[in-house]
Amino acid sequence: MTVIRTGATLVAGWRKDGQALPMNRGHVPADILAAYADGSLGDGMCLIVAGHLTFCPRCRDHLSRLEALGGALLTEPAPGCCQKPDLARILSRIDAAEDVAELDRAEPEPRGFALPYPAAEAQRCAAIDHLPRCLRERLGSALTALGWNPVGPGVAVVPVPLSGPGTLRLLRCDAGVALPEHEHRGPSSALILRGLMHEADRTFGRGDLILSRPGDRHAPVIDAAGPCVVLILDEGAPLDVLPDAGPAG
């Protein structure tokens, strides 16, 4: 099957030849993580990031540093009232060695359901139903007990309650399913919760994040080894749901 690559922002994955991709493979971009830390992300993206944090100790560590640094900045004298936080300044300070040494000893304040969970939680998640705790609490059900709605051969979805704009849903695809090429009408984020998904020369697995811009086109293929479950947030107009999916061949 020919897969057309059209420039989507893929913030995750590794090449099929085993060579690592450049940049932050499988991690939340710094600006999104900073927005999560200061509480400015919307509900859907907050769930996406919290789910990734369940599986990613590196991003949990970066979040702790951001939150600790944010607390430290609040104690500094402000040059003027009502001045907005300088994101570039925050991120540059995180890169400084003296900040890293100081922040390693700091602990962030708890912030409700969107806490970064320890590695043991990711192990329990895999053993139970492949869902991060934040998502299990939102759905109120295990993965196997959800009311899946078939939308095509080997493809089913279930909506996830969302407070705010956008559409959040779980997508479940059987092993070997080739999803038809589709185009995004708005920003979209996808978090792999179970299985493997191939896109051109990249493979994405549990915990990997895929960010798409309006106009990006994809034709992903599910690995033949087993089913794949993905949490998808569409912040603009949602995609037409995959009526022509079928086994890859």
PyMOL commands that set and color helices and strands:
alter all, ss='L'
color gray80, all
select helices_A, chain A and resi 30-37+43-55+57-74+87-94+97-103+112-114+119-128+133-139+143-145
alter helices_A, ss='H'
color red, helices_A
select strands_A, chain A and resi 14-15+149-152+155-159+167-173+177-178+182-183+188-194+197-199+202-204+209-212+217-218+221-222+228-234+246-247
alter strands_A, ss='S'
color yellow, strands_A
deselect
rebuild
show_as cartoon
